[in-house]
């Protein structure tokens, strides 16, 4: 079977093992924009338009810089002394890796809502293999915008998304989409996308490799792809030269390597201040459950096992799970379980720092027969929640809210 555009090694797989048509790979790269700096800006919104970086103020290195600081030439990996020379009036924040790890885990939980094939490449970057999943999660570009919206709503930071037939093209599309954008490169458009790019834009090409390529008269990826493979191998060695030449043409054999674990839908919230009253924790539990169940309905899945995790002010973390007799996506049903688990785990006089909910044992809603029960014969709440979901998607997250959450300030 033929298809439009070049066929790259490693970017197609056999469909169903039947020896028939190949299914084109669809890979998504999700990368947080100025991640450490973005997390700090949640706590200091007054810095949003001020040049700032995370790292040493005068010594050490810059770990992450916001875009106003980048306008002065400040970059991650640069010495703090050099950054201070370029931008003497910038604000500096010391790193808080506990906070960054918590936000990263929350983002991975969002991604695993849609597929179990999620590879965390780093604390601020992940790949999703969406091959063959368009019928269940929708078109990749639509899903990418949904992920960007959820990450912004739940974590208060922006991310960029790239989509392509393999990890390399997805990553480079993501780089092209920055900041705060989405770029999809179809298989037929790979050569046209790569050709004009400077050779330094190729993932894995640093200053040294770029200088050696410039000495060969190579300025763009199109120039590099046009060179004979043997010429590139003569300059860089058999293995490195072959890899460089393949990548210039958009070829990438690597696979998305998902972590071991069960697909689930989860969300966690770290409070602005520790909570000692159960009513306050209950309200925040409800806020988290609302987000989890709305994402489940958007993904078209039901779940049976609910896990609650609590982190106390002293950073002790405890968790407990309960499995329901039938799968659900109804907010009140999941919330009832969450409150039950909270009552079991709660340690008196220990303030709570963070709550998290994760639902596993997922099944596609179309494959589950929901049996009516005596106490909920029509399951009317599911219909009401789906209607509310539609209103929120159209008018924003504040359009429909539970009364208890409107009466209580978010901590």
TORPA-304959 format. One line per field, with one value per residue (C-alpha): z, x, y; residue number from 1. Coordinates in nm, 3 decimals, always signed. Layout:
N
Z c(Z	...)
X c(X	...)
Y c(Y	...)
torlum c(NUM	...)
//
This chain:
411
Z c(+0.000	-0.091	+0.103	+0.049	+0.146	+0.239	+0.442	+0.724	+0.898	+1.243	+1.183	+1.089	+1.253	+1.135	+1.201	+1.402	+1.315	+1.009	+0.757	+0.599	+0.593	+0.798	+1.047	+1.035	+1.368	+1.548	+1.819	+2.034	+2.225	+2.516	+2.653	+2.933	+2.847	+3.080	+3.330	+3.655	+3.593	+3.512	+3.840	+4.031	+3.851	+3.991	+4.337	+4.222	+3.950	+4.002	+3.824	+3.509	+3.298	+3.483	+3.371	+3.612	+3.633	+3.863	+3.998	+4.161	+4.201	+4.142	+4.150	+4.003	+3.689	+3.543	+3.550	+3.372	+3.257	+3.166	+2.824	+2.933	+3.062	+2.742	+2.550	+2.716	+2.611	+2.939	+2.879	+3.084	+3.154	+3.148	+3.448	+3.687	+3.668	+3.290	+3.323	+3.574	+3.329	+3.054	+3.276	+3.600	+3.708	+3.682	+3.975	+4.085	+4.257	+4.436	+4.298	+4.469	+4.325	+4.548	+4.384	+4.034	+4.089	+4.214	+3.909	+3.678	+3.834	+3.789	+3.421	+3.363	+3.525	+3.265	+2.978	+3.106	+3.092	+2.716	+2.663	+2.867	+2.617	+2.786	+2.815	+3.057	+2.880	+3.160	+3.439	+3.185	+2.867	+2.763	+2.452	+2.377	+2.121	+1.980	+1.693	+1.611	+1.890	+1.685	+1.719	+2.099	+2.189	+1.873	+1.625	+1.757	+1.705	+1.890	+2.172	+2.185	+2.236	+2.503	+2.687	+2.669	+2.811	+3.096	+3.194	+3.199	+3.401	+3.656	+3.688	+3.582	+3.328	+2.949	+2.736	+2.369	+2.166	+1.857	+1.654	+1.393	+1.256	+1.502	+1.817	+1.630	+1.418	+1.715	+1.917	+1.638	+1.572	+1.942	+1.929	+1.631	+1.823	+2.122	+2.315	+2.402	+2.066	+1.871	+1.545	+1.355	+1.077	+0.858	+0.703	+0.359	+0.492	+0.679	+0.407	+0.344	+0.719	+0.783	+0.466	+0.538	+0.908	+1.018	+1.085	+1.446	+1.498	+1.456	+1.788	+1.908	+1.705	+1.928	+1.858	+1.783	+1.534	+1.381	+1.324	+1.156	+0.931	+0.839	+0.730	+0.490	+0.345	+0.527	+0.644	+0.644	+0.708	+0.337	+0.263	+0.506	+0.367	+0.014	+0.099	+0.020	+0.330	+0.281	+0.295	+0.631	+0.764	+0.648	+0.854	+1.166	+1.167	+1.046	+1.327	+1.411	+1.044	+0.953	+1.240	+1.150	+0.786	+0.873	+1.114	+0.859	+0.646	+0.938	+1.007	+1.367	+1.478	+1.850	+2.023	+2.295	+2.606	+2.861	+3.230	+3.391	+3.544	+3.481	+3.282	+3.501	+3.537	+3.821	+3.964	+4.272	+4.437	+4.669	+4.886	+4.922	+5.299	+5.504	+5.600	+5.948	+5.919	+5.761	+5.591	+5.404	+5.295	+5.186	+4.965	+4.803	+4.760	+4.574	+4.357	+4.259	+4.202	+3.973	+3.756	+3.746	+3.656	+3.395	+3.228	+3.242	+3.066	+2.806	+2.742	+2.732	+3.012	+3.335	+3.632	+3.926	+4.159	+4.341	+4.517	+4.758	+4.852	+5.129	+5.204	+5.546	+5.644	+5.760	+5.408	+5.520	+5.234	+5.278	+5.035	+5.030	+4.748	+4.718	+4.426	+4.336	+4.225	+3.900	+3.703	+3.716	+3.601	+3.829	+4.047	+4.358	+4.351	+4.331	+4.592	+4.838	+4.809	+4.847	+5.169	+5.301	+5.230	+5.386	+5.708	+5.721	+5.653	+5.848	+6.129	+6.388	+6.446	+6.135	+5.878	+5.518	+5.248	+4.937	+4.820	+4.512	+4.345	+4.083	+3.916	+3.755	+3.625	+3.323	+3.052	+2.747	+2.816	+2.502	+2.624	+2.967	+3.031	+3.315	+3.515	+3.684	+4.063	+4.306	+4.457	+4.121	+3.859	+3.594	+3.676	+3.617	+3.758	+3.469	+3.218	+3.424	+3.450	+3.078	+3.013	+3.255	+3.079	+2.750	+2.904	+3.058	+2.728	+2.559	+2.822	+3.048	+3.386	+3.586	+3.388	+3.603	+3.952	+4.258	+4.518	+4.794	+4.580	+4.502	+4.874	+4.968	+4.866	+4.718	+4.963)
X c(+0.000	+0.139	+0.090	+0.174	+0.516	+0.840	+0.832	+1.084	+1.239	+1.092	+0.786	+0.532	+0.412	+0.218	-0.153	-0.299	-0.016	-0.210	+0.063	-0.161	-0.160	+0.087	-0.041	+0.154	+0.306	+0.178	+0.411	+0.351	+0.614	+0.492	+0.748	+0.694	+0.793	+1.069	+0.955	+1.132	+1.075	+0.708	+0.653	+0.813	+0.592	+0.285	+0.403	+0.522	+0.285	+0.431	+0.744	+0.559	+0.678	+1.009	+1.331	+1.396	+1.577	+1.599	+1.946	+2.230	+2.196	+2.565	+2.737	+2.644	+2.438	+2.103	+1.866	+1.575	+1.500	+1.169	+1.118	+1.177	+1.520	+1.588	+1.534	+1.858	+2.041	+2.007	+1.985	+1.968	+2.315	+2.476	+2.683	+2.496	+2.781	+2.741	+2.362	+2.401	+2.625	+2.365	+2.070	+2.180	+1.825	+1.684	+1.518	+1.665	+1.473	+1.647	+1.540	+1.264	+1.296	+1.019	+0.772	+0.902	+0.870	+0.512	+0.411	+0.585	+0.398	+0.070	+0.144	+0.232	-0.100	-0.275	-0.091	-0.167	-0.535	-0.520	-0.269	-0.056	+0.228	+0.388	+0.766	+0.899	+1.212	+1.290	+1.115	+0.965	+0.930	+0.738	+0.652	+0.320	+0.272	-0.077	-0.049	-0.387	-0.566	-0.745	-1.078	-1.058	-0.890	-0.952	-0.724	-0.374	-0.389	-0.722	-0.582	-0.271	-0.477	-0.682	-0.364	-0.230	-0.556	-0.567	-0.203	-0.260	-0.581	-0.449	-0.085	-0.091	+0.192	+0.217	+0.345	+0.422	+0.324	+0.482	+0.332	+0.509	+0.568	+0.852	+1.013	+1.267	+1.010	+0.774	+1.057	+1.159	+0.798	+0.766	+1.074	+0.925	+0.600	+0.765	+0.660	+0.307	+0.211	+0.135	+0.288	+0.197	+0.418	+0.257	+0.476	+0.438	+0.567	+0.878	+1.132	+0.978	+0.975	+1.335	+1.505	+1.522	+1.612	+1.963	+2.173	+2.211	+1.837	+1.879	+1.836	+2.179	+2.385	+2.590	+2.839	+3.127	+2.932	+2.780	+3.126	+3.252	+2.946	+2.997	+3.350	+3.192	+2.973	+2.660	+2.428	+2.083	+1.941	+1.860	+2.230	+2.319	+2.060	+2.188	+2.545	+2.643	+2.617	+2.977	+3.097	+2.927	+3.070	+3.418	+3.391	+3.219	+3.284	+3.075	+2.819	+2.788	+2.794	+2.520	+2.300	+2.357	+2.269	+1.955	+1.832	+1.882	+1.626	+1.386	+1.455	+1.432	+1.413	+1.360	+1.038	+0.834	+0.928	+0.647	+0.714	+0.579	+0.238	-0.131	-0.300	-0.496	-0.644	-0.511	-0.467	-0.301	-0.307	-0.048	-0.206	-0.077	-0.085	-0.127	-0.485	-0.578	-0.960	-1.134	-1.393	-1.116	-0.955	-1.295	-1.347	-1.007	-1.070	-1.389	-1.199	-0.948	-1.219	-1.411	-1.102	-1.034	-1.389	-1.430	-1.111	-1.241	-1.561	-1.362	-1.146	-1.450	-1.335	-1.477	-1.270	-1.307	-1.011	-0.977	-0.650	-0.617	-0.274	-0.212	+0.103	+0.130	+0.311	+0.611	+0.625	+0.504	+0.304	+0.036	-0.208	-0.496	-0.707	-1.057	-1.208	-1.573	-1.799	-1.875	-1.678	-1.787	-1.707	-1.962	-1.807	-2.016	-1.940	-1.564	-1.588	-1.769	-1.487	-1.226	-1.387	-1.407	-1.036	-0.952	-1.131	-0.916	-0.586	-0.639	-0.392	-0.539	-0.352	-0.137	-0.189	-0.232	-0.003	-0.126	-0.406	-0.410	-0.667	-0.592	-0.847	-0.729	-0.890	-1.006	-1.241	-1.375	-1.727	-1.861	-1.750	-1.917	-2.283	-2.392	-2.661	-2.925	-2.942	-3.231	-3.085	-2.994	-3.223	-3.164	-2.808	-2.919	-2.599	-2.397	-2.615	-2.600	-2.223	-2.182	-2.398	-2.183	-1.868	-2.001	-2.073	-1.725	-1.557	-1.745	-1.734	-1.439	-1.385	-1.571	-1.896	-2.026	-1.896	-2.015	-2.164	-1.929	-1.630	-1.766	-1.818	-1.463	-1.147	-0.888	-0.596)
Y c(+0.000	+0.342	+0.658	+1.022	+1.150	+0.977	+0.658	+0.683	+0.384	+0.346	+0.564	+0.296	-0.023	-0.323	-0.294	-0.578	-0.818	-0.931	-0.853	-0.589	-0.210	-0.012	+0.243	+0.572	+0.661	+0.968	+1.100	+1.407	+1.603	+1.818	+2.063	+2.314	+2.670	+2.802	+2.540	+2.632	+3.002	+2.941	+2.754	+3.041	+3.293	+3.117	+3.223	+3.565	+3.690	+4.039	+3.911	+3.805	+4.100	+4.140	+3.967	+3.680	+3.352	+3.051	+2.969	+3.155	+3.530	+3.606	+3.267	+2.929	+2.883	+2.986	+2.689	+2.857	+3.210	+3.368	+3.525	+3.888	+3.776	+3.583	+3.905	+4.025	+3.708	+3.518	+3.142	+2.824	+2.683	+3.027	+3.135	+3.362	+3.612	+3.640	+3.662	+3.946	+4.132	+4.097	+4.187	+4.358	+4.445	+4.090	+3.913	+3.580	+3.297	+3.008	+2.667	+2.469	+2.119	+1.982	+2.220	+2.144	+1.769	+1.807	+2.011	+1.764	+1.470	+1.657	+1.714	+1.348	+1.257	+1.476	+1.307	+0.957	+1.044	+1.000	+0.719	+0.481	+0.528	+0.829	+0.870	+1.131	+1.251	+1.497	+1.685	+1.929	+1.722	+1.410	+1.209	+1.042	+0.766	+0.824	+0.576	+0.426	+0.613	+0.879	+0.698	+0.695	+1.026	+1.230	+1.404	+1.468	+1.846	+1.871	+1.658	+1.875	+2.191	+2.014	+1.914	+2.268	+2.403	+2.150	+2.208	+2.583	+2.548	+2.299	+2.399	+2.764	+2.726	+2.718	+2.433	+2.386	+2.081	+1.926	+1.642	+1.431	+1.080	+1.012	+1.153	+1.364	+1.546	+1.586	+1.744	+1.980	+2.074	+2.150	+2.372	+2.553	+2.607	+2.777	+2.967	+2.856	+2.707	+2.390	+2.267	+1.952	+1.815	+1.550	+1.276	+1.435	+1.769	+1.649	+1.735	+2.077	+2.146	+2.043	+2.168	+2.544	+2.510	+2.607	+2.301	+2.414	+2.355	+1.978	+1.799	+1.687	+1.935	+2.165	+2.440	+2.204	+1.992	+2.304	+2.455	+2.138	+2.127	+2.494	+2.405	+2.154	+2.430	+2.305	+2.584	+2.421	+2.075	+2.060	+2.106	+1.828	+1.587	+1.654	+1.551	+1.192	+0.979	+0.869	+1.231	+1.289	+0.960	+1.060	+1.379	+1.241	+0.867	+0.574	+0.566	+0.936	+1.034	+0.788	+0.910	+1.275	+1.213	+1.017	+1.283	+1.559	+1.372	+1.327	+0.960	+0.840	+0.476	+0.542	+0.442	+0.603	+0.406	+0.426	+0.377	+0.063	+0.120	+0.126	+0.396	+0.630	+0.976	+1.188	+1.534	+1.678	+2.018	+2.171	+2.438	+2.791	+2.734	+2.417	+2.324	+2.204	+2.197	+1.901	+2.124	+2.302	+1.976	+1.841	+2.146	+2.101	+1.729	+1.817	+2.065	+1.794	+1.529	+1.766	+1.804	+1.430	+1.325	+1.599	+1.476	+1.120	+1.223	+1.416	+1.109	+0.878	+0.650	+0.509	+0.391	+0.154	+0.212	+0.544	+0.627	+0.919	+1.055	+1.306	+1.497	+1.655	+1.973	+1.765	+1.610	+1.267	+1.115	+0.848	+0.688	+0.444	+0.295	+0.153	-0.040	+0.010	-0.275	-0.089	+0.173	+0.536	+0.889	+1.060	+1.331	+1.262	+0.889	+0.950	+1.227	+0.998	+0.748	+1.024	+1.146	+0.790	+0.734	+1.071	+0.972	+0.657	+0.834	+1.156	+1.218	+1.458	+1.784	+1.731	+2.008	+1.891	+2.031	+1.847	+1.617	+1.396	+1.172	+0.906	+0.680	+0.355	+0.038	+0.237	+0.115	+0.295	+0.415	+0.246	-0.097	-0.080	-0.152	+0.077	-0.098	+0.118	+0.091	+0.134	+0.451	+0.609	+0.455	+0.717	+0.826	+1.183	+1.331	+1.194	+1.378	+1.697	+1.679	+1.621	+1.927	+2.127	+2.003	+2.138	+2.478	+2.493	+2.402	+2.684	+2.959	+2.869	+2.699	+2.965	+2.924	+2.636	+2.564	+2.380	+2.614	+2.498	+2.596	+2.942	+3.011	+2.919	+3.101	+2.866	+2.832)
torlum c(1	2	3	4	5	6	7	8	9	10	11	12	13	14	15	16	17	18	19	20	21	22	23	24	25	26	27	28	29	30	31	32	33	34	35	36	37	38	39	40	41	42	43	44	45	46	47	48	49	50	51	52	53	54	55	56	57	58	59	60	61	62	63	64	65	66	67	68	69	70	71	72	73	74	75	76	77	78	79	80	81	82	83	84	85	86	87	88	89	90	91	92	93	94	95	96	97	98	99	100	101	102	103	104	105	106	107	108	109	110	111	112	113	114	115	116	117	118	119	120	121	122	123	124	125	126	127	128	129	130	131	132	133	134	135	136	137	138	139	140	141	142	143	144	145	146	147	148	149	150	151	152	153	154	155	156	157	158	159	160	161	162	163	164	165	166	167	168	169	170	171	172	173	174	175	176	177	178	179	180	181	182	183	184	185	186	187	188	189	190	191	192	193	194	195	196	197	198	199	200	201	202	203	204	205	206	207	208	209	210	211	212	213	214	215	216	217	218	219	220	221	222	223	224	225	226	227	228	229	230	231	232	233	234	235	236	237	238	239	240	241	242	243	244	245	246	247	248	249	250	251	252	253	254	255	256	257	258	259	260	261	262	263	264	265	266	267	268	269	270	271	272	273	274	275	276	277	278	279	280	281	282	283	284	285	286	287	288	289	290	291	292	293	294	295	296	297	298	299	300	301	302	303	304	305	306	307	308	309	310	311	312	313	314	315	316	317	318	319	320	321	322	323	324	325	326	327	328	329	330	331	332	333	334	335	336	337	338	339	340	341	342	343	344	345	346	347	348	349	350	351	352	353	354	355	356	357	358	359	360	361	362	363	364	365	366	367	368	369	370	371	372	373	374	375	376	377	378	379	380	381	382	383	384	385	386	387	388	389	390	391	392	393	394	395	396	397	398	399	400	401	402	403	404	405	406	407	408	409	410	411)
//
